[in-house]
Amino acid sequence: MKPSIQGKVEIVNKRAAHNFFLTQHFEAGIMLLGTEIKSIRMGFVNLNDAYCFIQNNEVYVKNLYIKEYDNGTYYNHDARRERKLLLNRNEIKKLERKVKEKGFTIIPYRLFISDRGLAKLEIALAQGKKAFDKRETIKEKDNKRDMERSHVIR
């Protein structure tokens, strides 16, 4: 039996929720190298500039930054290499149909370690927001925060 992981790793792409309407979420496994999973468990990941694309009925994530492992030797990985995502064939076909529509893209939203100790990437089918939509989102967030503050004070 494996010992439980002490620190739960969960990296969220907050900028994606600000710049896109996230319509559908999928949980995908990632094909990683040994030094990559060690860096992920230490929390050295950046999802901000990452995006996904479909090629030959397979989904890949590009520009996902995983810092090179400090104790890695010549086996160390490239920090921004393309990584294959593991999804069901039906999920890939569904994503492919949606991406062909105008305005939809696939965005990595959250990276986490599952209960079994595997790295998982939550990807979202996203549609870009216009500038006025972003302003509206900020207003809603501010109003919600003000309501919570006034509710707590009383």
C-alpha positions in Angstrom: 0.0 0.0 0.0 1.3 3.4 -1.0 1.7 6.1 1.7 -0.7 9.0 1.3 0.6 12.2 -0.3 1.3 14.8 2.4 0.7 18.0 0.4 -2.2 18.0 -2.0 -1.1 19.7 -5.2 -3.6 21.8 -7.1 -2.6 24.4 -9.6 -5.5 26.5 -11.0 -5.4 28.7 -14.1 -7.3 31.7 -12.8 -6.6 33.7 -15.9 -8.6 31.2 -18.0 -11.8 31.8 -16.0 -11.3 35.5 -16.5 -10.6 35.4 -20.3 -13.0 32.6 -21.3 -16.5 31.2 -20.7 -15.8 27.6 -19.5 -18.6 25.5 -20.9 -17.5 21.8 -20.4 -14.8 20.2 -18.2 -12.9 17.0 -18.9 -10.4 15.2 -16.7 -7.4 13.8 -18.5 -4.3 11.9 -17.6 -0.9 13.2 -18.8 2.0 11.3 -20.2 4.9 12.5 -18.1 8.6 11.7 -17.5 10.0 10.8 -14.0 11.5 14.3 -13.4 8.3 16.0 -14.5 6.1 14.3 -11.8 8.7 15.2 -9.2 8.5 18.8 -10.2 4.7 18.7 -10.2 4.6 17.3 -6.7 6.8 20.2 -5.5 4.3 22.6 -7.2 6.6 24.1 -9.9 4.0 24.3 -12.6 2.5 27.3 -14.6 -0.7 26.9 -16.7 -1.1 30.5 -17.8 0.1 30.3 -21.4 -0.8 26.7 -22.0 -3.4 25.5 -24.6 -4.5 22.2 -26.1 -4.8 21.0 -29.6 -6.0 17.9 -31.4 -3.7 16.1 -33.9 -4.2 12.6 -35.4 -7.2 11.9 -33.0 -4.9 12.6 -30.0 -5.0 15.6 -27.6 -1.8 17.4 -26.7 -1.1 20.3 -24.3 1.5 22.8 -25.5 3.3 25.5 -23.5 2.6 23.9 -20.1 5.5 24.9 -18.0 6.9 22.3 -15.6 10.2 23.5 -14.1 13.2 21.3 -14.6 13.8 19.1 -11.6 16.8 20.4 -9.6 18.3 17.0 -8.9 17.7 15.7 -12.4 20.8 14.7 -14.4 21.0 14.3 -18.1 17.5 12.6 -17.8 16.0 16.0 -17.1 13.0 17.1 -19.3 12.4 20.1 -21.5 10.3 22.6 -19.5 7.8 23.5 -22.2 7.6 20.3 -24.3 4.3 19.0 -25.8 2.7 16.4 -23.6 0.0 13.9 -24.7 -3.2 13.9 -22.8 -5.1 10.6 -22.1 -8.8 10.8 -22.9 -11.5 8.4 -24.1 -12.1 8.3 -27.9 -15.6 9.6 -27.4 -14.4 12.6 -25.4 -11.8 13.4 -28.1 -14.5 13.2 -30.8 -16.7 15.5 -28.8 -13.9 18.0 -28.3 -13.0 17.8 -32.0 -16.5 18.6 -33.1 -16.8 21.6 -30.7 -13.3 23.0 -31.6 -14.3 23.1 -35.3 -17.1 25.5 -34.4 -16.1 29.1 -34.4 -14.8 30.6 -31.2 -14.2 27.4 -29.2 -10.8 26.3 -27.9 -9.5 23.8 -25.3 -7.8 25.4 -22.2 -6.0 23.6 -19.4 -7.8 24.8 -16.3 -6.5 22.8 -13.3 -3.6 20.4 -12.6 -3.8 18.1 -9.6 -2.7 14.9 -8.1 -5.4 12.3 -7.9 -6.1 10.0 -4.9 -4.1 7.3 -6.5 -1.1 9.6 -6.9 -1.5 10.2 -10.6 -1.2 13.7 -12.2 -4.4 14.8 -13.8 -5.2 17.8 -15.9 -8.7 19.2 -16.0 -9.2 20.8 -19.4 -12.2 23.0 -20.3 -13.9 23.7 -23.6 -13.8 27.5 -23.7 -15.3 30.3 -25.6 -13.5 33.7 -25.6 -14.9 36.6 -23.7 -15.2 40.1 -25.1 -14.0 43.2 -23.1 -17.5 44.1 -21.8 -18.0 40.5 -20.6 -14.7 40.7 -18.6 -15.9 44.0 -17.0 -19.2 42.4 -16.2 -17.5 39.5 -14.5 -15.3 41.8 -12.4 -18.4 43.8 -11.4 -20.2 40.6 -10.3 -17.2 39.5 -8.3 -16.9 42.9 -6.5 -20.7 43.0 -5.7 -20.5 39.5 -4.3 -17.5 40.4 -2.2 -19.3 43.5 -0.9 -22.4 41.5 -0.1 -20.4 39.0 1.9 -18.6 41.8 3.8 -21.8 43.6 4.7 -23.4 40.2 5.8 -20.5 39.4 8.1 -20.4 42.9 9.7 -24.0 42.7 10.9 
